Amino acid sequence: MDVETFLKDLAPTEGRPKYSLKSVDSLEEDVRQALLKLIERSSKSSGQLRTLLLDKEFPVQLVDQMIDRFIEVGLIDDLALAKDFTEVAVSRKSKAKSVIARELRAKNFPQEAIDAAIAEIDTESELEAAKKLAESRHRQLLKLEPEVRTRRLSSYLMRKGYSSSVVWAAVRHAAGEVPR
């Protein structure tokens, strides 16, 4: 980082620079320590980390530089974190691609990490997850009329984020597989 440029870019307060050379070094160390503390607590995307550090009123240039350094050395890995999040969302929570992508965007993941993580979910695995979910839900709805059961089951799967083709395939599967 070019320290002189950094100091010139910052607005002076009361006729003197906001930061001196010594305070820039200590500020950089403060950013590094805050970033390490955030990473230590839980895995976060680079976007989340940036937001949290800016909320602590650290200078944007220092925050961006420090995050770039941490990405270079492998302390922050958005792609691996997005893939882990996607794997958990599919296997344990039976979430659809669209819902997972929305949640990753909400967590400020870069678009390329979202695309790579979502690409690993194939249509067949999404359909199988929807079928499993539909079977378990169908058993809970057995006491209802068939039309009501179908309507509730399909709306449940739609709320989970599945496309209409996957929803209707899963509903037909559950209706044929589960004894009435």
N, C-alpha and C positions, 0 to 999 in steps of 0.2 A: 504494500500500500504506500502511495506517495503521501507522506504526512503533511507536507506543505500544501498540497492541493486540497487535502481533507480539511485542513485548518482554514483555508481561504473559502471553501464552500459553506462552511458553517457561519451563520449570522453572528456578528459580534454583539455583545451586550454591554451597554454603558461605556462605549468607546474602547473596550478592550476585547480581545478574542474570548470566545466562550470556553475554549479549551487551550491548554498549553501543551507543549511536547510531552511533559511529564504526565499530564492528566490523560492524554491520548493513550499512552502506554497502559496506564492503570485502568482506563475505560475499556481498552481492548481485553485486558485480563478479566475485568468484571463480566464482559460479554461472554468470554470463554467459560468462565466458572458458571455463569447462569445457564449456558447451553449444556454444559456437562451435567449439571444438576437436573435439568429437564429431561435429558436423555436417560439418566440414571433411574428416574422415577418410573417412566413408562415409555414405550415406543411411540414416537410421534413422527408425522410426516414433516418434511422440510417446510412446507407451508404453515403447518401448525406451530412449529418452532419459531418461524419468522414472526408470526402474529403475536405469540406470547412474549418474545423479546422486544418487539416494538411497543407492546403494551407497557413494558417496563421503562419506556422512553429512552432506549438506547438509540444512537444514531443509525440511520438506515444503511449507510455505507459499511459501517463496522459489522452490523448484523449480517448483511448479505455476504460480506467477505468471509466472516467466520463460518457461516453455514456452508459456503462453497469449499472452504478448507476441510470441514468435517466430512463433506461428501467425498472429496478427493481421497482422504485417508480411510474411508469406509465406515466411519462412525454413524453416518446417516445413510440409509439405503432405502429410498422410497419404493423401489421396485420389489425388493424382498418383503417389505412390510405390507405392501398392497397385495402381494400374492398370498401371504399368510392370512391377512384379513379376509380375502376372498375364499380361501380354503375353509376357514372356520364358518363363514357365513353360509356356504353351500352345504357343508357336511353336517353341521350341528343345528343350524337355524333354518335350513331349507329355503333360503332366499333366492329370488330370481336375479338374473343378470342386471336388469334395469334398476332394481333396488340397491344392489351392491354398488353399481356405478354411481348412483345418486349419493350413497353414503360416503364413498371414497371422495367424491367431489366436495362434499360437505366437510371432510377432514383435510381439505386443501392439498390433495395429492396432485402431482403434475399429470397432465392428460396422458402422456406417454406411459406412465406407470399404470394408470387406470386401464388404458387400452390393452397393455400386456397382461395384466391380471385377469381381465374379463375374457380375453382371447382363450384362456385355458379352460373356460367353461364351455363344453360342447352341448349341443341341443339335446343329445341323448341323455347326458347326465342330468340336465335340467328337467327333462321329462320324467326320469326315474325319481328324482327328488319330489316332484309334484305328485307322482303316483303314490309314493309312500305317505306323503302328507294327506292326500285325498282318502286313502284307505283308513288311516287312523281317524280322520274327521268323520268319515262316512259311518263308522261304527257308533260314534256319538250321536249321530242324527237318525239312527234306524227307527226310532219310534215315531218319526214324522212321516207325513204323506210323501210319496215319491217326488212329486213336483216341488214341494217345499224343500225337501232334502237336496234335490238337484240345484235349486236356486241358491240355497244357503252355502252349499259346498262350492259352487262356482264363484260366488261373491267372495268367499273366504280366500280362495286361491288367487282371485284377481287382486285382492288387497295385499297379498304376499308379493305381487309384482309380476306374476306369470302372464305370458301372452295368451290371447283367447284360444289359439290353437292348442297350446299346451294344457290350458285349463280344461277344455272340453275333452281332450284325450284322457286326461287324468280322471275326470268325472265319469266318463264311460267305463274306464278301467275299474274304478272303485265300485261302480254299480254292478258290474259283471262279476267281480272277484269276491265281494263280500256277501255272505248269505244274508237273506232278509229275514 
